[in-house]
Amino acid sequence: MSPLPPSIPPTHLAIALSPSSSPSSTPLALFTSPTPTPLPGEALIHVTWTASSPVDLHRAAGGLLGSLENAYGPFILGCTLGGVVAALGEADADAQSQLEVGDEVFAFVQDGEARQAGFQEWACVPLWKVSRLTEGLKGKGVGMEEAVGVSCNLVTAVEVVGGDLGLALPWPKPEGWTPPEAGEMVLVWGAASSVGMYVLQVLKYWGYGNLVAVASEKHHETLRGYGARACFDYRRPGVVEEVLAYVESAAGSKGAGQPRVPFIIDCIGSVEGTLRPLTKIAEPGAKVAVMLPVIKVHASEGQPSELEMDVGKVLPGEWKEGVELKGTRTFLYAKNDFLKKHLQPEIVPALLEQGIVEPNKVRVVEGKTLLERAQRALDLLRDQAVSGERLVWRVAEED
Ligand SMILES: NC(=O)c1ccc[n+]([C@@H]2O[C@H](COP(=O)([O-])OP(=O)(O)OC[C@H]3O[C@@H](n4cnc5c(N)ncnc54)[C@H](OP(=O)(O)O)[C@@H]3O)[C@@H](O)[C@H]2O)c1
């Protein structure tokens, strides 16, 4: 248990999309928000760290899902937070959590929700979204800076593999269990992204052994350690042909109508960078899960991004008939009651503590003020300067 957090202030600082934001303007603003009181089943958390992710850029530079419309007040950014429990709402029969005031915690939360978004000094988070930063975790070298960036994309990995692709991930994993699809090829494109690294580690742990990764060559050794049997560099001009040649040699022949790569995960969702190459690889019967939003145009200095939430509208006529496209939307993972109850409170910390999943490398974004740190992280995302790492930064100035 860490020292108790400071006394709870009536208001606190938060980072939101500026009310005057247009996708091409400097979009972030610092403002003062009332500090909420925890409702039953919630924890009030003094937020010390957060992590920035591409979704912030999609919100700020692409107005993802109405984030620039300001219909319900300022849109506070931040899908993830770490800090110390300062108060607990009344007990909630549904909440399995054993949290106490003073516990250090980390959480994947809903950005845009003023109570729980991550880029603010105090947040009220439902207990089912909270993981404890245990002494066991710290003993494994997972401190707050490492932990704070994990949940969003580890939850995404479980959601895309178990939910969108329908591959079993039983928890706890029965002794000696192997999945029926253990030998089926799973292609992970964008494997050095934060999502991709967790996807590989999740697949490896649950026994999916025929994993193919596409990422920059400098990450291949790490990805082999995470279970990739073969790695390809997407920056090489003939990468699609190289992947197809490997599939030809490694997959052998399949029964009629059986795709040689039945499972494909696009961890990036870029029309030209990932989806177009995948249209040449996916065969009828393959399931292709794509991280949403699909990026038609990436934001660049002064230019908004163009995004699409319906993967079925992208590259029509270019997918072979019978390819099944799925758009991944992790924010909806709690529709699965088991995952809602167990994923963040229990499974995420256990996977880390047992060394099954290694956190992404972190890059600490420095800056004199909260706004400066948030803006610098957003600029790094806009410049596509993030590679095999997670951007984390300090929120409250004091513990
Ligand atoms: N809808 C959802 O539920 C959901 C959930 C989580 C994330 N996402 C989305 O998924 C995307 C990835 O998120 P993230 O946090 O994992 O991002 P990230 O780690 O910041 O992504 C950076 C990585 O992308 C890789 N990359 C870029 N273009 C690529 C390409 N054409 N082929 C292969 N790799 C490429 C780079 O790989 P190299 O280093 O190898 O160059 C780099 O390491 C984002 O758009 C995010 O918004 C969606």
PDBQT file of the ligand as one rigid body, heavy atoms in Angstrom, charges set to zero:
ROOT
HETATM    1  N1  LIG A 401     -11.241  -0.447 -31.916  1.00  0.00    +0.000 N 
HETATM    2  C1  LIG A 401     -10.589  -0.893 -30.867  1.00  0.00    +0.000 C 
HETATM    3  O1  LIG A 401     -11.149  -1.564 -30.045  1.00  0.00    +0.000 OA
HETATM    4  C2  LIG A 401      -9.140  -0.571 -30.709  1.00  0.00    +0.000 A 
HETATM    5  C3  LIG A 401      -8.471  -0.911 -29.533  1.00  0.00    +0.000 A 
HETATM    6  C4  LIG A 401      -7.101  -0.631 -29.429  1.00  0.00    +0.000 A 
HETATM    7  C5  LIG A 401      -6.454  -0.005 -30.487  1.00  0.00    +0.000 A 
HETATM    8  N2  LIG A 401      -7.155   0.337 -31.599  1.00  0.00    +0.000 N 
HETATM    9  C6  LIG A 401      -6.510   0.985 -32.745  1.00  0.00    +0.000 C 
HETATM   10  O2  LIG A 401      -5.502   0.115 -33.199  1.00  0.00    +0.000 OA
HETATM   11  C7  LIG A 401      -4.449   0.870 -33.738  1.00  0.00    +0.000 C 
HETATM   12  C8  LIG A 401      -3.154   0.433 -33.068  1.00  0.00    +0.000 C 
HETATM   13  O3  LIG A 401      -3.138   0.856 -31.703  1.00  0.00    +0.000 OA
HETATM   14  P1  LIG A 401      -1.807   0.719 -30.832  1.00  0.00    +0.000 P 
HETATM   15  O4  LIG A 401      -2.047   1.391 -29.535  1.00  0.00    +0.000 OA
HETATM   16  O5  LIG A 401      -1.377  -0.692 -30.826  1.00  0.00    +0.000 OA
HETATM   17  O6  LIG A 401      -0.823   1.583 -31.735  1.00  0.00    +0.000 OA
HETATM   18  P2  LIG A 401       0.731   1.849 -31.659  1.00  0.00    +0.000 P 
HETATM   19  O7  LIG A 401       1.436   0.850 -30.817  1.00  0.00    +0.000 OA
HETATM   20  O8  LIG A 401       0.945   3.276 -31.329  1.00  0.00    +0.000 OA
HETATM   21  O9  LIG A 401       1.122   1.633 -33.194  1.00  0.00    +0.000 OA
HETATM   22  C9  LIG A 401       2.410   1.943 -33.627  1.00  0.00    +0.000 C 
HETATM   23  C10 LIG A 401       2.929   0.755 -34.420  1.00  0.00    +0.000 C 
HETATM   24  O10 LIG A 401       2.183   0.640 -35.627  1.00  0.00    +0.000 OA
HETATM   25  C11 LIG A 401       2.975  -0.120 -36.511  1.00  0.00    +0.000 C 
HETATM   26  N3  LIG A 401       2.541   0.116 -37.896  1.00  0.00    +0.000 N 
HETATM   27  C12 LIG A 401       2.188   1.283 -38.453  1.00  0.00    +0.000 A 
HETATM   28  N4  LIG A 401       1.837   1.082 -39.754  1.00  0.00    +0.000 NA
HETATM   29  C13 LIG A 401       1.983  -0.246 -39.995  1.00  0.00    +0.000 A 
HETATM   30  C14 LIG A 401       1.788  -1.069 -41.142  1.00  0.00    +0.000 A 
HETATM   31  N5  LIG A 401       1.373  -0.547 -42.295  1.00  0.00    +0.000 N 
HETATM   32  N6  LIG A 401       2.033  -2.382 -41.037  1.00  0.00    +0.000 NA
HETATM   33  C15 LIG A 401       2.464  -2.912 -39.872  1.00  0.00    +0.000 A 
HETATM   34  N7  LIG A 401       2.670  -2.187 -38.743  1.00  0.00    +0.000 NA
HETATM   35  C16 LIG A 401       2.439  -0.861 -38.823  1.00  0.00    +0.000 A 
HETATM   36  C17 LIG A 401       4.394   0.358 -36.257  1.00  0.00    +0.000 C 
HETATM   37  O11 LIG A 401       5.169  -0.796 -36.395  1.00  0.00    +0.000 OA
HETATM   38  P3  LIG A 401       6.764  -0.814 -36.582  1.00  0.00    +0.000 P 
HETATM   39  O12 LIG A 401       7.331  -0.325 -35.299  1.00  0.00    +0.000 OA
HETATM   40  O13 LIG A 401       7.005  -2.250 -36.872  1.00  0.00    +0.000 OA
HETATM   41  O14 LIG A 401       7.050   0.091 -37.733  1.00  0.00    +0.000 OA
HETATM   42  C18 LIG A 401       4.367   0.882 -34.803  1.00  0.00    +0.000 C 
HETATM   43  O15 LIG A 401       5.115   0.082 -33.912  1.00  0.00    +0.000 OA
HETATM   44  C19 LIG A 401      -4.798   2.334 -33.521  1.00  0.00    +0.000 C 
HETATM   45  O16 LIG A 401      -5.385   2.899 -34.659  1.00  0.00    +0.000 OA
HETATM   46  C20 LIG A 401      -5.794   2.272 -32.389  1.00  0.00    +0.000 C 
HETATM   47  O17 LIG A 401      -6.671   3.376 -32.331  1.00  0.00    +0.000 OA
HETATM   48  C21 LIG A 401      -8.484   0.071 -31.728  1.00  0.00    +0.000 A 
ENDROOT
TORSDOF 0
